[in-house]
């Protein structure tokens, strides 16, 4: 308690000292200057020694509980007298009231606006008390931090509240929609229930009416039965009366005869009795026969009717079979009509979309003014090509111009994922090769690779040989200039047959056996043509040419043979002309072959696709194991050699021959993709396997 009194006394003395030091004078002019916050910053001289207890406030000193206050125990009682507030406190309150009245509390965040004047007054107050300023600043900082934290929580909760309101609205809408749907369903079920009740009532009425009809019919049947019984009895009585009449008539005749002849009455009486007995017996038999066989027809009529019936049955059977066939055809025609109608509607919609969205067909002749070489070169490039192919031609030509302007290529680095012939991180220069130079270069690479493979006795990897070829010829550093340039040229000119084939084999999309297989086909054809040309004149008639084609391609159909004859330039209107077969195997400087070679390659692609479709049909859509693929090949192509089949399986499952049986199954798409990269040919019958066989190396050397 003494320490608190001492602190309070020192605080009062400091106020008195500050007043004495600053020479504070109370005046009305000082009150008029209190208009801005800056005036409060310099108002330390306005502090007074107000004891802080007024008529509405009293200061209670700290004391122990259950003890008497000091002011009562002291001899000199200290009575709290009412005094006026300190000048500085009044200025602060006046400033606070002024600022609060000037605020526009109609806008949002009114509480934050009200807090700002209090914050400023607290800062002024804190600036005046230099000794307690750090403590007051830390208190203010904690309050500000807490307020900021609470505001952040409020903002986050506002977003959550908005989300909850939105979710609540959506849930309410869904509930209303479900209730509306349930109301519709309940209404439908009520209608259906009313309909079923009406249907039940209707059926009950029909049942009662049918029961009445049945009872009436039963009565009618009973009446008819009684009527027929009466008729039967009347008929029997009538027969008895007729028999009696016949008997009386006969007796009258006998009496007359007896009277005329005068015969013995006893004899006549006996004869009459015998005759009557025989008549009765005969009459009974006659009635029995009529009763038993009254509805029987003669056998002749029965057999003739039976014959007619059998004929009619046969005709009806034939007509029923025809009717069933017609019914099936009719159903088929209905399905076809339905499909055609759907296709018609689909095509019509597509036509409308195309008419609405498509652009007019471009005028390709305008390209002749831009393409290098003018109209003559453009006519050569665009002859017989579709719009898609013409776009490829333009892209290749523009790409060639862009590629020719490049001086260097960006190296791809030495990562293991980069192909070996592009694995380089140094500067790469563009050799600016033409299409003719690239085609000649590829021919030289194929020729040298075939010779080296023949010497080694095994086929080497084309990517490694591609890089080694340029390294041997130009050195390790410059070799990558050639590989990059050649690679970019092949990637650009994909319509060129020679470049496209080499690029696909180089990148692994095709097996190298495809190239050797096509070379072997051409070599076999050239050999057969040469054998047929006994005079070595270089020309053949159409018949000789067809014979050579059939010998070279024994599995091709007549239609395919005729396509090859047409591609060779044979015209039926001039049958006396000869076919210069050696010219059919030539290529121009850019690697474009003759139409016959193109047709052979097209037929090879079509046959390969048909072969793959048959394999796919046998495999189904499940995962494939080696045994499944082997069985599919045996079904589709029974003449396939075991060695060739094993090579197919090893390539597809990418494993060795020993581990082939334990290989994992593969998806059907992966199997078909790997089969498409192989040189697949249908071998046909087993008897024709070895006919015209020739090694790949000999075929390539011959061609």
C-alpha positions in Angstrom: 0.0 0.0 0.0 2.9 2.3 0.8 4.5 1.5 -2.5 1.3 2.4 -4.4 1.0 5.6 -2.6 4.6 6.5 -3.4 4.0 5.7 -7.1 0.9 7.9 -7.2 2.7 10.7 -5.4 5.7 10.5 -7.9 3.2 10.5 -10.8 1.5 13.6 -9.4 4.9 15.3 -8.9 5.9 14.6 -12.5 2.7 16.3 -13.7 3.4 19.3 -11.5 7.0 19.4 -12.8 5.9 19.3 -16.4 3.5 22.2 -15.8 6.1 24.2 -14.0 8.7 23.5 -16.7 6.5 24.3 -19.7 4.8 27.3 -18.0 1.3 26.1 -18.7 -1.3 28.9 -18.9 -4.9 28.2 -19.4 -6.5 30.5 -21.9 -9.4 30.5 -24.4 -6.9 30.8 -27.2 -5.4 27.3 -26.4 -8.9 25.9 -26.7 -9.4 27.4 -30.1 -6.2 25.9 -31.4 -7.3 22.4 -30.5 -8.7 21.6 -34.0 -6.4 19.0 -35.5 -4.5 15.9 -34.3 -1.2 17.7 -34.6 -2.3 20.1 -31.8 -2.7 17.1 -29.5 0.8 16.0 -30.2 2.2 19.2 -28.7 -0.2 19.4 -25.7 1.9 17.9 -23.0 1.9 21.2 -21.3 -1.8 20.9 -20.7 -1.4 18.0 -18.2 -2.6 18.9 -14.7 -2.5 17.3 -11.3 -6.2 16.4 -11.3 -6.6 13.8 -8.5 -8.8 11.7 -10.7 -11.7 11.6 -8.2 -14.7 13.7 -9.0 -18.2 13.7 -7.8 -18.8 10.7 -10.1 -15.4 9.0 -9.5 -13.5 8.0 -6.4 -10.0 6.5 -6.2 -9.7 3.4 -4.1 -6.3 2.5 -2.9 -5.2 -1.1 -2.6 -5.7 -2.5 0.8 -6.0 -5.9 2.4 -9.4 -7.4 2.8 -11.2 -6.9 6.1 -9.1 -3.9 7.1 -9.9 -0.3 7.7 -9.1 2.2 5.0 -6.2 4.5 5.8 -8.2 7.7 5.3 -10.4 6.6 8.2 -7.6 5.5 10.5 -5.5 8.6 10.0 -5.8 11.5 12.4 -6.2 13.9 9.6 -9.1 12.7 7.5 -8.8 13.3 3.8 -12.1 14.0 2.2 -12.4 13.7 -1.6 -13.4 17.1 -2.9 -15.0 17.6 -6.2 -12.7 19.2 -8.7 -12.9 20.0 -12.4 -11.3 17.6 -15.0 -7.8 18.3 -16.3 -7.5 20.5 -19.3 -5.8 17.9 -21.4 -8.5 15.3 -20.6 -11.2 17.7 -21.6 -9.4 18.4 -24.9 -9.1 14.7 -25.6 -12.8 14.1 -24.9 -13.7 17.1 -27.0 -11.6 15.8 -29.9 -13.2 12.4 -29.5 -16.7 13.7 -29.5 -15.9 15.9 -32.6 -14.5 13.0 -34.5 -17.3 10.7 -33.6 -19.9 13.2 -34.7 -18.2 13.8 -38.0 -18.3 10.1 -38.9 -20.8 8.7 -41.4 -22.0 5.6 -39.7 -24.6 4.8 -42.4 -21.8 3.1 -44.5 -20.5 -0.4 -43.9 -18.0 -1.2 -41.2 -19.3 1.5 -38.8 -17.6 -0.1 -35.8 -14.2 0.1 -37.5 -14.9 3.8 -38.2 -15.8 4.4 -34.6 -12.6 2.6 -33.5 -10.3 5.0 -35.4 -10.9 8.1 -33.2 -10.4 6.0 -30.1 -7.2 4.7 -31.6 -5.9 8.3 -32.3 -6.8 9.5 -28.8 -5.0 6.5 -27.3 -1.9 7.4 -29.3 -2.0 11.0 -28.2 -2.4 9.8 -24.6 0.4 7.3 -25.0 2.7 10.0 -26.5 2.2 12.2 -23.4 3.3 9.4 -21.0 6.8 8.8 -22.1 7.6 6.5 -19.1 4.6 4.2 -19.7 4.7 4.5 -23.5 6.4 1.1 -24.2 3.9 -0.7 -22.0 1.0 1.1 -23.5 2.4 0.5 -27.0 2.7 -3.3 -26.3 -0.9 -3.3 -25.0 -2.1 -1.4 -28.0 -0.1 -3.8 -30.3 -1.7 -6.9 -28.7 -5.2 -5.4 -29.1 -4.5 -4.5 -32.7 -3.2 -8.0 -33.4 -6.2 -9.6 -31.7 -8.6 -7.3 -33.6 -6.8 -8.1 -37.0 -6.9 -11.8 -36.2 -10.6 -11.6 -35.3 -11.3 -9.7 -38.5 -9.5 -12.3 -40.6 -11.6 -15.0 -38.9 -14.8 -12.9 -39.6 -13.8 -12.5 -43.3 -13.1 -16.3 -43.6 -16.4 -17.1 -41.8 -18.2 -14.7 -44.1 -17.0 -16.7 -47.2 -18.0 -19.9 -45.4 -21.3 -18.3 -44.5 -21.9 -17.4 -48.2 -21.0 -20.9 -49.2 -23.3 -22.3 -46.6 -26.1 -20.0 -47.8 -25.5 -21.0 -51.4 -25.4 -24.7 -50.4 -28.6 -24.2 -48.4 -30.3 -22.6 -51.3 -29.2 -25.4 -53.6 -30.3 -28.0 -51.2 -33.7 -26.2 -50.8 -34.0 -26.1 -54.6 -33.2 -29.8 -54.9 -35.7 -30.7 -52.1 -38.3 -28.6 -53.9 -37.5 -30.3 -57.2 -37.7 -33.7 -55.5 -41.0 -32.8 -53.9 -42.3 -31.5 -57.2 -41.1 -34.7 -58.9 -42.7 -36.8 -56.2 -45.9 -34.9 -56.6 -45.9 -35.6 -60.3 -45.2 -39.2 -59.7 -47.8 -39.5 -57.0 -50.4 -37.8 -59.4 -49.4 -40.3 -62.1 -49.7 -43.2 -59.7 -53.1 -42.0 -58.6 -54.2 -41.7 -62.2 -52.9 -45.2 -62.8 -54.6 -46.5 -59.7 -58.0 -45.0 -60.9 -57.4 -46.4 -64.3 -56.7 -49.9 -62.8 -59.8 -49.7 -60.6 -61.9 -48.8 -63.6 -60.3 -51.7 -65.5 -61.1 -54.0 -62.6 -64.7 -52.9 -62.5 -64.9 -53.3 -66.3 -63.5 -56.8 -66.1 -65.9 -57.7 -63.2 -68.8 -56.5 -65.4 -67.5 -58.6 -68.3 -67.1 -61.6 -66.0 -70.7 -61.3 -64.8 -72.0 -60.9 -68.3 -70.0 -63.9 -69.4 -71.4 -65.9 -66.5 -74.9 -65.0 -67.6 -74.1 -66.0 -71.2 -72.7 -69.3 -70.0 -75.8 -70.0 -67.9 -78.0 -69.2 -70.9 -75.9 -71.4 -73.2 -76.2 -74.2 -70.7 -80.0 -73.9 -70.7 -80.0 -73.8 -74.5 -77.7 -76.9 -74.7 -80.0 -78.7 -72.2 -83.1 -77.8 -74.3 -81.3 -78.9 -77.5 -80.3 -82.1 -75.8 -83.8 -82.8 -74.7 -85.1 -81.9 -78.2 -82.6 -84.4 -79.8 -83.6 -87.1 -77.3 -87.2 -86.6 -78.2 -86.4 -86.8 -81.9 -84.5 -90.0 -81.3 -87.4 -91.6 -79.5 -89.8 -90.4 -82.2 -87.5 -91.9 -84.8 -87.4 -95.2 -83.1 -91.2 -95.2 -82.8 -91.5 -94.3 -86.5 -89.2 -97.2 -87.4 -91.3 -99.6 -85.3 -94.4 -98.3 -87.1 -92.8 -98.7 -90.5 -91.7 -102.2 -89.6 -95.3 -103.1 -88.5 -96.7 -101.6 -91.7 -94.2 -103.7 -93.8 -95.2 -106.7 -91.8 -98.9 -106.1 -92.3 -98.4 -105.4 -96.0 -96.5 -108.7 -96.4 -99.2 -110.6 -94.6 -101.8 -109.1 -96.8 -99.8 -110.2 -99.9 -99.4 -113.7 -98.6 -103.0 -113.9 -97.8 -103.9 -112.9 -101.3 -101.5 -115.4 -102.8 -102.7 -118.1 -100.6 -106.3 -117.4 -101.5 -105.3 -117.5 -105.2 -103.2 -120.7 -105.1 -105.0 -122.5 -102.4 -101.8 -123.8 -100.7 -101.6 -125.4 -97.4 -102.3 -123.0 -94.6 -99.9 -124.8 -92.2 -97.0 -124.6 -94.6 -97.7 -121.0 -95.4 -97.9 -120.2 -91.7 -94.5 -121.8 -91.1 -93.1 -120.0 -94.1 -94.5 -116.8 -92.9 -93.0 -117.1 -89.4 -89.6 -118.0 -91.0 -89.8 -115.0 -93.3 -90.8 -112.7 -90.5 -87.9 -113.9 -88.4 -85.4 -113.4 -91.3 -86.9 -110.0 -92.0 -86.6 -108.9 -88.4 -83.0 -110.1 -88.4 -82.2 -108.3 -91.6 -83.9 -105.2 -90.5 -81.9 -105.2 -87.3 -78.7 -105.6 -89.2 -79.7 -102.9 -91.7 -80.5 -100.5 -88.9 -77.2 -101.4 -87.2 -75.2 -100.8 -90.4 -77.0 -97.5 -91.0 -76.3 -96.4 -87.4 -72.6 -97.5 -87.5 -71.7 -96.6 -91.0 -74.1 -93.8 -91.8 -71.2 -91.2 -91.9 -68.7 -93.6 -93.6 -67.5 -92.7 -97.2 -66.2 -95.1 -99.8 -62.5 -96.0 -99.8 -62.0 -94.7 -103.2 -63.4 -91.3 -102.2 -61.3 -91.4 -99.0 -58.1 -92.1 -100.9 -58.7 -89.4 -103.4 -59.5 -86.9 -100.6 -56.4 -88.0 -98.7 -54.2 -87.4 -101.7 -55.6 -84.0 -102.2 -55.1 -83.3 -98.5 -51.5 -84.3 -98.7 -50.9 -82.1 -101.7 -52.5 -79.2 -100.0 -50.4 -79.9 -96.9 -47.2 -79.8 -99.0 -48.3 -76.6 -100.7 -49.1 -75.1 -97.3 -45.7 -76.1 -96.0 -43.9 -74.5 -98.9 -46.1 -71.4 -98.6 -45.3 -71.2 -94.8 -41.6 -71.5 -95.6 -41.9 -68.8 -98.2 -43.9 -66.7 -95.8 -41.2 -67.1 -93.1 -38.5 -66.1 -95.6 -40.6 -63.2 -96.7 -41.2 -62.2 -93.1 -37.5 -62.4 -92.3 -36.7 -60.4 -95.5 -39.4 -57.9 -94.5 -37.9 -57.5 -91.0 -34.4 -57.2 -92.5 -35.7 -54.6 -94.9 -37.3 -52.7 -92.0 -34.1 -52.7 -90.1 -32.2 -51.6 -93.2 -34.8 -49.0 -93.8 -34.4 -47.8 -90.2 -30.6 -47.7 -90.5 -30.8 -45.9 -93.8 -33.3 -43.4 -92.4 -31.0 -42.8 -89.4 -28.0 -42.4 -91.8 -30.1 -40.1 -94.0 -30.9 -38.0 -91.0 -27.3 -38.0 -89.8 -26.0 -37.1 -93.3 -28.7 -34.4 -93.6 -27.6 -32.9 -90.2 -24.0 -33.2 -91.2 -24.8 -31.5 -94.5 -26.5 -28.7 -92.7 -23.6 -28.3 -90.3 -21.2 -28.4 -93.2 -23.2 -25.9 -95.2 -23.2 -23.7 -92.1 -19.6 -24.0 -90.9 -17.6 -25.1 -94.0 -15.7 -22.7 -96.1 -15.8 -22.6 -99.9 -13.4 -25.0 -101.7 -10.1 -23.2 -102.1 -8.8 -22.2 -105.5 -5.6 -24.3 -105.7 -4.5 -22.7 -108.9 -3.5 -19.6 -106.9 -0.7 -21.7 -105.3 1.0 -21.8 -108.7 2.0 -18.2 -108.3 3.7 -18.8 -105.0 5.3 -22.2 -105.4 8.8 -22.1 -106.8 8.8 -23.4 -110.3 5.6 -21.7 -111.4 2.5 -23.3 -112.8 4.4 -26.2 -114.5 5.8 -27.5 -111.2 2.5 -27.0 -109.4 0.6 -28.9 -112.1 3.2 -31.7 -111.7 2.8 -31.7 -107.9 -1.0 -31.4 -107.7 -1.9 -33.9 -110.4 -4.3 -36.5 -109.1 -4.1 -35.4 -105.5 -6.9 -34.6 -103.0 -7.2 -31.5 -101.0 -5.6 -33.2 -98.0 -2.7 -34.3 -100.1 -2.4 -30.8 -101.6 -2.1 -29.4 -98.1 0.7 -31.8 -97.4 2.4 -30.7 -100.6 2.2 -27.0 -99.5 3.4 -27.8 -96.0 6.4 -29.7 -97.4 7.3 -26.9 -99.8 6.9 -24.2 -97.1 8.8 -26.4 -94.6 11.6 -26.9 -97.1 11.9 -23.1 -97.4 12.0 -22.7 -93.6 14.4 -25.5 -93.2 16.7 -24.1 -95.9 16.8 -20.7 -94.1 18.0 -22.4 -90.8 21.8 -22.3 -90.3 21.9 -24.5 -87.2 19.8 -27.0 -85.3 19.2 -27.1 -81.6 21.0 -30.2 -80.2 18.8 -32.6 -78.1 21.5 -33.5 -75.6 23.1 -36.8 -74.6 20.2 -38.3 -72.6 19.5 -42.1 -72.9 16.0 -41.3 -74.2 17.4 -39.5 -77.2 18.1 -41.7 -80.3 21.8 -42.6 -80.7 22.0 -40.7 -84.0 20.7 -37.5 -82.4 22.6 -37.8 -79.0 24.8 -34.7 -79.2 25.1 -31.5 -77.2 27.5 -29.5 -79.4 26.8 -27.0 -82.2 24.9 -28.6 -85.1 25.1 -27.0 -88.6 22.4 -27.3 -91.3 23.9 -28.9 -94.4 20.9 -27.6 -96.5 20.4 -30.8 -98.5 17.9 -31.1 -101.3 15.4 -33.8 -101.7 17.4 -35.5 -104.4 20.5 -35.5 -102.4 18.7 -37.0 -99.4 17.2 -39.8 -101.6 20.6 -40.5 -103.1 22.1 -40.6 -99.6 19.5 -43.1 -98.4 20.1 -45.3 -101.3 23.8 -45.3 -100.6 23.2 -46.1 -96.9 20.9 -49.1 -97.8 23.4 -50.4 -100.4 26.3 -50.3 -97.9 24.3 -51.7 -95.1 23.2 -54.7 -97.2 26.8 -55.4 -98.2 28.1 -55.2 -94.6 25.2 -57.4 -93.3 26.0 -60.0 -95.9 29.7 -60.0 -94.8 28.8 -60.3 -91.1 26.0 -62.8 -91.7 23.5 -61.0 -89.5 21.4 -57.9 -89.7 22.7 -54.8 -87.8 20.7 -52.0 -86.2 19.7 -49.3 -88.6 20.0 -46.4 -86.1 23.6 -47.4 -85.1 24.6 -48.0 -88.8 23.0 -44.6 -89.7 25.3 -42.8 -87.3 28.4 -45.0 -88.0 28.0 -44.4 -91.8 28.4 -40.6 -91.3 31.1 -41.0 -88.7 33.2 -43.1 -91.1 32.6 -40.7 -93.9 32.9 -37.3 -92.2 34.2 -37.8 -88.7 32.6 -37.9 -85.3 31.9 -34.1 -85.0 30.6 -33.3 -88.4 28.6 -36.6 -88.6 25.9 -35.1 -86.4 25.4 -32.3 -88.8 24.5 -34.8 -91.4 22.3 -37.0 -89.1 20.3 -34.0 -87.9 19.9 -32.6 -91.4 18.9 -35.9 -92.9 16.5 -36.6 -90.0 14.8 -33.2 -90.4 14.4 -33.7 -94.2 12.9 -37.2 -93.7 10.5 -35.9 -91.0 9.4 -33.1 -93.4 8.9 -35.0 -96.6 6.7 -37.8 -95.3 4.9 -38.1 -98.7 8.1 -39.3 -100.3 8.1 -43.1 -100.4 11.8 -43.6 -99.9 12.1 -41.1 -97.1 9.0 -42.2 -95.3 10.0 -45.9 -95.3 13.5 -45.1 -94.0 12.2 -42.7 -91.4 9.6 -45.2 -90.0 12.3 -47.9 -89.8 14.8 -45.5 -88.3 12.3 -44.4 -85.6 11.1 -48.0 -84.8 7.6 -47.7 -86.2 8.4 -50.4 -88.8 10.5 -53.4 -88.9 13.4 -53.5 -91.3 12.0 -56.7 -92.7 9.3 -54.7 -94.4 11.8 -52.9 -96.6 13.6 -56.2 -97.4 10.3 -57.9 -98.1 9.2 -55.3 -100.6 12.7 -55.6 -102.3 12.3 -59.3 -102.4 8.9 -59.0 -104.0 10.2 -56.8 -106.8 13.3 -59.0 -107.2 11.0 -62.1 -107.6 8.8 -60.3 -110.2 11.9 -59.1 -112.1 13.3 -62.6 -112.1 10.1 -64.1 -113.4 9.7 -61.5 -116.1 13.3 -62.1 -117.2 12.7 -65.9 -117.3 9.6 -65.4 -119.5 11.6 -63.1 -121.8 13.6 -65.9 -123.4 15.0 -63.6 -126.1 16.2 -61.0 -123.6 14.5 -58.2 -125.6 13.2 -56.3 -122.5 9.6 -56.4 -123.8 6.7 -58.8 -123.3 3.2 -59.2 -124.6 0.3 -58.9 -122.2 -0.2 -62.7 -122.0 3.5 -63.2 -121.2 3.3 -60.4 -118.6 0.3 -62.0 -116.9 2.0 -65.4 -116.8 5.0 -63.8 -115.1 2.8 -62.0 -112.6 1.0 -65.2 -111.7 4.3 -67.0 -111.3 5.7 -64.2 -109.1 2.5 -63.8 -107.1 0.7 -67.1 -106.9 -1.6 -66.0 -104.1 -3.1 -63.0 -105.8 -6.5 -63.0 -107.3 -7.4 -62.4 -111.0 -8.7 -59.0 -110.1 -5.4 -58.1 -108.4 -3.4 -59.4 -111.4 -5.6 -57.2 -113.7 -4.9 -54.2 -111.6 -1.1 -54.8 -111.9 -1.5 -55.2 -115.7 -3.4 -51.9 -115.9 -0.7 -50.2 -113.7 1.9 -51.5 -116.2 0.3 -49.3 -118.9 -1.4 -52.1 -120.9 -4.3 -50.9 -123.1 -6.8 -53.4 -124.4 -7.6 -51.3 -127.5 -4.0 -51.9 -128.6 -3.2 -55.5 -127.8 -0.3 -55.7 -130.3 1.8 -53.3 -128.2 4.6 -54.7 -126.0 5.2 -53.9 -122.4 8.7 -52.7 -121.6 9.0 -54.4 -118.3 12.5 -53.2 -117.3 11.3 -49.6 -117.3 8.6 -50.4 -114.8 11.2 -50.8 -112.0 12.9 -47.4 -112.4 12.7 -44.5 -110.0 13.3 -40.8 -110.6 15.9 -38.7 -108.7 13.5 -37.9 -105.9 12.7 -41.6 -105.3 9.2 -41.7 -106.9 8.6 -45.2 -108.4 6.6 -46.2 -111.4 2.8 -47.0 -111.1 3.4 -50.7 -111.1 5.6 -50.6 -108.1 3.2 -48.3 -106.3 0.3 -50.7 -107.1 2.3 -53.6 -105.7 3.0 -51.7 -102.5 -0.7 -50.7 -102.2 -1.8 -54.3 -102.6 0.8 -55.4 -100.0 -0.7 -52.8 -97.6 -4.3 -53.9 -98.3 -3.4 -57.6 -97.9 -1.5 -56.9 -94.7 -4.5 -55.0 -93.3 -6.9 -57.9 -94.2 -4.4 -60.3 -92.6 -4.4 -58.3 -89.4 -8.2 -58.0 -89.4 -8.5 -61.8 -89.5 -6.0 -62.2 -86.7 -7.9 -59.6 -84.6 -11.2 -61.4 -85.3 -9.7 -64.7 -84.0 -8.1 -63.0 -80.9 -11.2 -61.1 -79.8 -10.9 -58.2 -77.4 -9.3 -59.8 -74.4 -5.6 -59.9 -73.4 -3.4 -62.1 -75.5 -1.0 -64.8 -74.5 1.6 -66.4 -76.8 -0.5 -69.6 -77.1 -3.5 -67.5 -78.2 -1.5 -65.7 -80.8 0.0 -68.9 -82.1 -3.4 -70.5 -82.4 -4.8 -67.5 -84.2 -2.0 -67.6 -86.8 -2.5 -71.4 -87.3 -6.2 -70.8 -88.0 -5.9 -67.8 -90.3 -2.7 -69.0 -92.1 -2.2 -72.8 -91.9 0.8 -72.6 -94.3 2.9 -70.3 -92.0 6.3 -71.8 -91.2 7.1 -72.5 -87.6 10.3 -70.5 -87.7 8.4 -67.4 -89.1 5.7 -67.8 -86.5 8.3 -68.0 -83.7 9.9 -64.8 -84.9 6.5 -63.1 -84.9 5.9 -64.2 -81.3 9.3 -63.1 -80.1 8.9 -59.7 -81.7 5.4 -59.1 -80.3 6.2 -60.3 -76.7 9.8 -59.0 -76.8 11.3 -62.0 -75.1 13.6 -64.9 -76.0 12.5 -68.2 -77.5 13.1 -70.0 -74.2 11.0 -67.6 -72.1 8.2 -67.4 -74.6 5.9 -69.9 -72.9 6.2 -68.0 -69.6 5.6 -64.5 -71.1 2.9 -62.3 -69.6 -0.2 -61.5 -71.5 -0.5 -58.2 -73.4 -3.5 -56.0 -74.3 -4.9 -56.7 -77.8 -4.1 -53.1 -78.9 -0.4 -53.5 -78.1 -0.3 -56.9 -79.9 -1.9 -55.5 -83.0 0.4 -52.4 -83.0 3.5 -54.6 -82.8 2.2 -56.9 -85.5 1.5 -53.9 -87.8 5.2 -53.1 -87.7 6.2 -56.5 -89.0 6.5 -57.8 -92.6 3.3 -59.9 -92.5 2.4 -62.0 -95.6 -0.2 -64.7 -95.9 1.7 -67.9 -96.9 -1.3 -69.8 -98.2 -1.2 -73.6 -98.8 1.7 -75.6 -97.4 2.4 -77.0 -100.9 3.3 -73.6 -102.2 5.6 -72.6 -99.4 9.0 -73.2 -101.0 7.9 -72.3 -104.5 10.2 -69.5 -105.9 12.0 -69.2 -102.6 15.0 -66.9 -102.5 17.1 -65.4 -99.7 16.6 -61.7 -98.9 20.3 -60.9 -99.5 20.2 -62.5 -103.0 17.0 -60.6 -103.8 18.4 -57.3 -102.8 21.5 -57.9 -104.8 19.5 -58.8 -107.8 17.3 -55.8 -107.6 
